[in-house]
Amino acid sequence: MSYKGYLIDLDGTIYKGKERIPAGENFIKRLQQKGIPYLLVTNNTTRRPEMIQSMLAEQFQVETSLESIYTATMATVDYMNDMKRGKTAYVIGEAGLKTAIAEAGYQEDTENPAYVVVGLDSQVTYDMLARATLAIAKGALFIGTNPDLNIPTERGLMPGAGSLVALLEAATRVQPVFIGKPNAIIMNKALAILGVDRSEALMVGDNYLTDIMAGIQNDIATLLVTTGFTKPEEVATLPTQPHHVVASLDEWDV
């Protein structure tokens, strides 16, 4: 079947940590050559879209427009704006997340914020987690940018944002609102940006728990590529099979 638009994961699919995946680079180029619309949908909140665009061009031989990049950070800001609970937030995350939330008009409040937002933060401290715990206990809306427990890197699987969120969930006994894949919040926004009906779109990714479940849970066809998180030997035992599975995106005819 041919698809009219593609939603595509980045880390583990188009590249892996700092390692190139040439088949992923070629995949984007083939879509561009055929004029098929695509949106790069990433749960990574550590980089701004401009940083992702530069990184793709400089490290991974992928030239793409800013409009083709949609991050969990962007989806988080969209969600906060929609909720209209107030313009204060306490954010655990790196520059990409903190800057975007500040630029959207949210002031930092470490005591009684309207939102506690948690993304990946490689410099997280106990004090930061304690502040978040207390703010959530006071009634702040607890937002997890994405549920990824791990991120694939050249060193192996490292702790992801979901691991930090899980710690705070255990400490507060409050369930977070998750924004990133596989949740409907980011997928519905992504489809609207892509401009393709969900019945004609394909979700492409390496992580069964996030990318592929994003498709399965939101009625979007799925293509699992086994270059990152989910290994080839795991495919046979997956509870719901992806629509398509390839070992390399070079195998996929767009």
PyMOL commands that set and color helices and strands:
alter all, ss='L'
color gray80, all
select helices_A, chain A and resi 22-34+49-60+66-68+72-83+95-103+126-137+161-172+184-194+198-200+208-217+232-237+249-251
alter helices_A, ss='H'
color red, helices_A
select strands_A, chain A and resi 5-8+15-16+19-20+38-42+69-71+88-92+107-108+115-118+141-144+150-153+156-159+177-178+201-205+221-225+244-246
alter strands_A, ss='S'
color yellow, strands_A
deselect
rebuild
show_as cartoon
